[in-house]
């Protein structure tokens, strides 16, 4: 005959599992802003922008070209700024230079990341602040795949040792930054 203690544990297991599940659902969860888009062989991953109260801002995303031929991002448009440009950042000696890119190649079978500190979408002449929790409309124009409208989540980047808790704002205030 099984002991009453073992019988109690076996009968109580579903109740404990339910209580644990309910308790876990009450834990704070970071909102999910990631959204992916597909245009032909191109997969656009997690478009996002930093909050900004300056006249400039930046947006980021990834583009995976799952096709067999190269494509290219030709331009980005948005109603939230006077213009949007694809930019690259490069160190030249001790100076970080930022320059517009006319055509961003997307090689077949590869992923190109537009991320802080590298390639990015520069938003020039913002018509209003980019507020955390809101979204930014972007229109991506590709050489072969065509055009797609995406929504970029406005959010702070993931916390890292070098990040601060303040919105990044524009980049024109950074020492050593030469924007051409």
N, C-alpha and C positions, 0 to 999 in steps of 0.2 A: 504494500500500500504506500503511495507516494506521501511524502511529508506535507502537512498543510502549508508550510512556508514555500515549498517549491510550487505548489498549486496556486498560491496567492501571487507569486512572481509571474507565473505564466499568464494568469488572468489579468494582471495589472499592466502588462507590457503594452497593449494597444492604447490604454489610457495615458501612460507615460509618453508614448510616441506622439499622441495627439497634443498633449500639453507642450512638448518640446517643439513641435511644428508651429503651434500658435505663438509660443514665445519667440521663436526665430522670426516669425512674420512681423513682430513688433519692433525688431531692431531697425535702426536707421539705415536706409539704403540710399546710396548716391544715385541721382536720377540718370537714366540712360538717354544720352543725346545722339548716340551714333545712329546714322541712317546711311544705308548703302543704296546706290543707284546703278542701273545697267543701261548701256546704250550700245547695241550691237555687241562687239567683242570686248568693249571697255566696261570695267567695273570701277565706279567712283565710290571710294570709301570715306566715311566719317568726315564730311565737310564741317569745319568749325572756324570760328573767328574769336580773337581775344576781345574782351570788353575794352572800349576806348571812349574817352571824352575829348580826344584831340581831333584835329582835322584829317589825320591819317589813321589807318588801321591795317590789320593784316588778317588774311584768311588762309586756311590750310586744308589739305585733303590728300588722298592717295588716288592714283589711277593705275589700275592693272590692265594691261593689254593682253587679253587671252587669245588674240587672233594670231594669224600667221604672217601678217604684214605690219610694217610700222605705221603708226598714226601720229598725230601731233596735236597738242593743244595750241590753238592759234590766238585766242583771246578770251577774256572774261569780261562780262558786263554785269552791272548791278544798278538798280534804281536808288540804292542807298548812298552812292558816291558819284562825284563828277566823272571819275574814271577809275578803272581797275586795270592793273598791269601785272603781268607775270614777271617776278623779279628773282634774281639770283644774288647771293651774298658771297663774296670771296675776300680772303685776306690778301692784300698786296703789301708786303713788308709788314709794317705795324699798323696799317690802316685797313679797316673793314670797308669794302666798297660794295654798293648795291647798284645793280643795273637792270634795266628792263630787258626781257628776253622776247624776241619777236616770234619765235616758234619753239615750243617745248616738245622735243622728240619723245615719243612713247614707243620704244622698241618692242617688237613682238615677244610675247612670253615674259615680259618684265613688268615690275611695279615701280612707278616713279612717285616719290613722296615729296609733297610740299609741306614743309615742317619748320618750326621755329629754328632760326640760325642758318637756314639754307634757302632753297627755292621756296617761294611763297607768293600769294596774291596780295599785292599792295593796293590798298584802297586809298585813293587820293581825293581830297575834298569831300569828306563825309558830310552828309546833309543833316546829320543828327548823331547823338551818341549811340554807340553799340553797347547795349545793356545786357548784363549777365542774365541768362534765362530766356532771352528773346531769340529771334532768328533773323538771318540775313539772306535775301534772295540772290542767287548767283546764276548766271546763264553762261554755260561753258560751250565754246565753239571749237569743234574739232575739225581737222582737215578732211578726214574721210568719214568718220562716224556721224557727223552732223552736229546738232545742237541739243543740249539738254538743260532743263531748269532744275536746280537743286536748292535745298534750303540748308544753310550753314547754321548750326547751333552756336550761339554766342555764349562762351563759357571760359572760365579760367583754365589754363593748362594744368595738367597733373602736377601736384606739388613735388618739387625737387629741392635739393639743398640750395640751389642758386635762385629759385623763384621767391618772390615776396608775395604777401597776401594782397597787394594792391594791383589794380588793373594795369596792364602794360602800357596802354595808350599808344601814341604814335612812336615812331622810331627816330624822328628828326632831332630829338634831344640827346641822343647818345654820343658821348665823346668819341672822336675818331671816325665817325660815320660820314662818309662822303656819298651823297645821293646824286646820281646822274641819270 
